[in-house]
Amino acid sequence: MKFTVTARHFKAWPELQDTLKHKADQFSKAHPHITSTEVVLSEEHDKEVEFIVHVNQHILSSRDTGNDFDAAIHSATDKMISQLRKLREKQSDYRRM
């Protein structure tokens, strides 16, 4: 799985990148066919985290903001995992028909 982190208007520190990589690895448990994951971090008004995940021919996105990156990462990760599970269920239901 390809993994990239983009930090807008600041430089992401190594601990933050390690946390993001760990969270992105959890996505493969929700859906096994992930080809790449992109993370966009922004620090303009609040701390904003956006995950963009490519699964076969689908592109899923989740975004959240917060006072600190940890809260935003946790919330955006939960949103992405629920989207991946829903996509996997739809694909497996279609295959059963």
C-alpha positions in Angstrom: 0.0 0.0 0.0 1.3 3.4 -1.0 1.2 6.0 1.8 1.9 9.7 1.6 1.6 12.6 4.0 1.2 16.2 2.9 1.5 19.0 5.5 0.2 22.4 4.4 1.9 25.5 5.8 4.0 23.6 8.4 6.4 20.6 8.6 4.9 17.4 10.1 7.0 16.0 12.9 8.1 12.3 12.9 5.8 11.3 15.8 2.8 12.6 13.9 3.8 10.8 10.8 4.2 7.5 12.7 0.8 8.0 14.3 -0.8 8.5 10.8 1.0 5.5 9.4 -0.3 3.3 12.3 -3.9 4.6 11.7 -3.6 4.0 8.0 -2.5 0.4 8.6 -5.8 -0.1 10.4 -7.7 0.6 7.2 -6.5 -2.6 5.6 -8.3 -4.5 8.3 -11.6 -2.9 7.2 -11.0 -3.5 3.5 -8.3 -5.7 2.0 -8.0 -4.1 -1.4 -6.6 -0.6 -0.6 -4.1 0.6 -3.2 -3.0 3.9 -1.6 -3.7 6.3 1.2 -3.0 10.0 1.2 -3.1 12.2 4.3 -3.4 16.0 4.1 -2.7 18.0 7.2 -3.6 21.7 7.5 -3.0 24.1 10.3 -4.7 27.4 9.2 -7.5 28.0 11.7 -7.9 24.7 13.4 -6.0 21.5 13.0 -7.5 19.6 10.0 -6.9 16.1 8.9 -8.1 14.5 5.6 -7.7 10.9 4.6 -8.0 10.0 0.9 -8.1 6.3 0.3 -8.0 4.6 -3.1 -9.8 1.2 -3.2 -9.8 -0.5 -6.6 -11.9 2.0 -8.6 -13.3 3.9 -5.6 -11.9 7.0 -3.9 -13.1 7.5 -0.3 -12.4 10.7 1.7 -12.9 11.6 5.3 -12.1 15.0 7.0 -12.2 16.4 10.5 -11.0 19.4 12.4 -10.2 19.9 16.0 -8.2 21.8 18.6 -5.3 19.3 18.3 -4.2 16.7 15.7 -4.8 13.7 17.9 -8.6 14.3 18.2 -8.9 15.1 14.5 -7.0 12.0 13.5 -9.0 9.8 15.7 -12.3 11.1 14.4 -11.3 11.1 10.7 -10.0 7.5 11.1 -13.3 6.3 12.6 -15.2 7.9 9.7 -12.9 6.3 7.1 -13.2 2.8 8.7 -17.0 3.0 8.6 -16.9 4.0 4.9 -14.5 1.1 4.1 -16.7 -1.4 6.0 -19.8 -0.2 4.2 -18.0 -0.5 0.8 -16.8 -4.0 1.6 -20.3 -5.1 2.6 -21.8 -3.7 -0.6 -19.2 -5.4 -2.7 -19.6 -8.8 -0.9 -23.5 -8.5 -1.1 -23.2 -7.9 -4.9 -21.0 -10.9 -5.4 -23.5 -13.2 -3.6 -26.3 -12.4 -6.0 
